[in-house]
Amino acid sequence: MTRRYRHPIRVHLKNDQPYRFTWRDTTYRVRAILAVWHLRDRWWSSASLDSSTSHALATAGPAPRQCEQQESDRLYYRLDCSPDLHCEIYHDRASGLWILDRIYD
């Protein structure tokens, strides 16, 4: 079971990977990085589209409301931390923020 928080956190890096972070006035030390993955969605909204693709998207009609989100480029980490916390955090490269996404029971 997990619970989503999506709270901003302060992360300290060592060798470009998190080794500790602070959330709710508690500092957690990373014991192990269990998994790492990259999520990039809404890539089609990027300014790097060629003109024929962007023209096709522009003439396709109005976008549904749920698609009116910003592009995200996130690097996720599933962590085992001390004191006793199993969680997922991510770095949102678009905003520069680190986010505590979910905690495992």
DRENROLUM-551842 format. One line per field, with one value per residue: residue number from 0; x, y negated, z negated of N, C-alpha, C in turn. Coordinates in steps of 0.02 Angstrom, whole numbers, always signed. Each point is the difference from the previous one (the first is absolute). Example, Ala and Ser with C-alpha at 12.3 -4.5 7.8 and 13.67 -1.06 7.14 Angstrom:
% DRENROLUM-551842
seq 0  1
n.X +660  -18
n.Y +284  -53
n.Z -390  +36
ca.X -45  +42
ca.Y -59  -59
ca.Z +0  -3
c.X +45  -39
c.Y -60  -55
c.Z +0  -37
//
This chain:
% DRENROLUM-551842
seq 0  1  2  3  4  5  6  7  8  9  10  11  12  13  14  15  16  17  18  19  20  21  22  23  24  25  26  27  28  29  30  31  32  33  34  35  36  37  38  39  40  41  42  43  44  45  46  47  48  49  50  51  52  53  54  55  56  57  58  59  60  61  62  63  64  65  66  67  68  69  70  71  72  73  74  75  76  77  78  79  80  81  82  83  84  85  86  87  88  89  90  91  92  93  94  95  96  97  98  99  100  101  102  103  104
n.X +42  -22  +32  -36  +57  +47  +40  +14  +61  +43  +35  +42  +42  +18  +47  -34  +3  -64  +26  -36  -56  -30  -43  -43  +51  -1  +62  -7  +37  +23  -30  -52  +25  -64  -17  +15  -43  -5  -38  -13  -48  -49  +43  -61  -2  +55  +39  +25  -67  +1  +4  +12  +36  +30  +5  +17  +37  +23  -3  +19  -6  -48  +48  -11  -42  -5  +6  -32  +48  +45  +50  +12  +53  -14  +44  -26  -5  +4  -13  +51  -33  +45  -45  +2  +21  -52  +31  -37  +56  -9  +43  -38  +28  -64  -18  +42  -64  +13  -32  -28  +2  +29  -36  +42  -56
n.Y +59  -51  -55  -39  -35  +9  +8  -65  +21  -3  +8  +41  -18  +62  -19  -57  +30  +6  -32  -57  -5  -58  +28  -48  -39  +53  +15  +24  +51  -4  +57  -1  -6  +13  -58  -9  -49  -10  -51  +3  -41  -3  +46  +14  -24  +35  -51  +60  -5  +40  -43  +55  +25  -58  -6  +64  -11  -55  +37  +38  -64  -21  -9  +63  -18  +66  -20  -46  +45  -18  -6  +64  -8  +60  -4  +61  +2  +66  -20  +28  -30  -34  -6  +65  -15  +26  -32  -42  -25  -61  -9  -53  +22  -1  +16  +54  +17  +17  +57  +3  +51  +53  +25  +52  +34
n.Z +0  +35  -18  +40  +2  +45  -53  +6  +16  -49  +56  -31  +48  +18  +42  -2  -60  -19  -53  +0  -36  +0  -43  -9  +9  +40  -15  +61  -21  +61  -17  +44  +61  -4  +27  +65  +17  +65  -15  +63  -19  +41  +23  +22  -62  +7  -9  -14  +1  +52  +49  +36  -52  -14  +67  +4  -53  +29  +54  -51  -15  -40  -44  -19  -47  -5  +61  -33  -3  -45  +42  -13  -37  -23  -49  -1  -67  -3  -62  -31  -49  -36  -48  +12  +60  +33  +50  +37  +25  +23  +49  -4  +55  +16  -63  +0  -13  -64  +14  -60  +42  -26  -51  -8  -14
ca.X -42  +38  -38  +31  +6  +19  +25  +69  +49  +69  +41  +73  +26  +69  +9  -62  -56  -20  +26  -43  -50  -38  -72  -35  +51  +39  +49  +3  +61  -14  +39  +8  -42  -28  -16  +4  -29  -10  -66  -7  -64  -18  +57  -25  -10  +65  +17  +45  -37  +10  -57  -55  -34  -35  -57  -51  -31  -37  -61  -40  -58  +15  +23  -41  +24  +49  +64  +28  +48  +68  +46  +40  +61  +13  +44  -27  +41  -32  +52  -4  +31  +2  -33  -55  -45  +6  -36  +20  +8  +22  +24  -35  +51  -31  -7  +57  -20  +0  -67  -14  -60  -39  +30  -25  -14
ca.Y -59  -63  -63  -53  -64  -52  -58  -20  +18  -22  +59  -7  +48  +22  +33  -12  +41  -20  +39  -17  -52  -24  -5  -12  -12  +60  +17  +71  +20  +53  +62  +34  -19  +63  -5  -66  -2  -66  -10  -62  +0  -59  -18  -29  -72  -32  -46  +33  +32  -30  -42  +40  +32  -50  -22  +53  -4  -64  +3  +57  -23  -16  +57  +13  -37  +37  -3  -67  +3  -15  +55  +18  +38  +19  +56  +31  +45  +38  -2  +27  -53  +3  +53  +41  -30  +23  -52  -20  -71  -14  -67  -27  -40  -60  -50  +2  +21  +70  +14  +65  +21  +49  +38  +69  +24
ca.Z +0  +3  -6  +40  -34  +48  -38  +16  -51  +11  +12  +5  +48  +1  +65  +38  -24  -67  -56  -57  +14  -58  +10  -63  -52  -14  +52  +16  +34  +49  -11  +65  +56  +22  +71  +30  +67  +28  +30  +39  +35  +39  +42  +61  -12  -1  +55  +47  +54  +66  +19  +27  -56  -40  +40  -3  -66  -5  +40  -21  -38  -70  -41  -59  -60  -37  +35  -8  -55  +21  +13  -59  +11  -70  -16  -61  -41  -54  -51  -67  -39  -72  -37  +25  +49  +70  +35  +67  +10  +68  +17  +58  +35  +28  -52  -44  -67  -22  -28  -32  +36  -36  -55  -5  -68
c.X +45  -47  +39  -1  +12  +21  +71  +46  +68  +44  +73  +26  +73  +9  -64  -58  -17  +32  -34  -49  -37  -73  -33  +49  +38  +47  +5  +64  -17  +47  +13  -47  -24  -17  +6  -33  -14  -69  -1  -65  -13  +58  -23  -14  +65  +10  +43  -38  +17  -65  -58  -39  -39  -60  -57  -34  -43  -65  -46  -61  +19  +19  -49  +31  +53  +69  +34  +45  +68  +39  +36  +58  +25  +47  -22  +51  -45  +55  -19  +39  -1  -17  -62  -51  +16  -43  +24  +4  +17  +26  -36  +48  -29  -3  +62  -16  +11  -65  +0  -67  -43  +41  -34  -10  +42
c.Y -62  -58  -53  -65  -58  -65  -17  +18  -30  +62  -19  +56  +16  +41  -2  +45  -22  +44  -19  -53  -17  -8  -5  -2  +62  +12  +75  +14  +59  +59  +35  -32  +65  +1  -72  +4  -72  -2  -67  +6  -67  -25  -34  -76  -39  -45  +33  +37  -33  -34  +41  +34  -51  -27  +51  -2  -62  +4  +57  -21  -12  +63  +11  -32  +39  -1  -68  -3  -19  +64  +16  +45  +18  +59  +26  +45  +35  +12  +40  -48  +16  -69  +28  -34  +30  -47  -7  -76  -12  -72  -21  -48  -64  -56  -5  +24  +75  +11  +69  +22  +48  +34  +68  +18  +60
c.Z +0  -12  +38  -40  +49  -34  +23  -59  +18  +4  +5  +44  -14  +63  +42  -20  -71  -53  -65  +22  -64  +20  -68  -60  -22  +58  +7  +38  +47  -15  +66  +51  +32  +75  +22  +68  +19  +32  +36  +37  +32  +42  +64  -9  +5  +60  +52  +56  +67  +22  +27  -56  -40  +39  -4  -68  -7  +39  -19  -41  -72  -39  -57  -62  -38  +32  -8  -60  +27  +11  -65  +22  -69  -5  -68  -34  -50  -52  -63  -44  -74  -27  +36  +45  +68  +41  +72  +0  +73  +5  +64  +34  +29  -52  -45  -70  -11  -37  -33  +30  -40  -54  -2  -73  -15
//
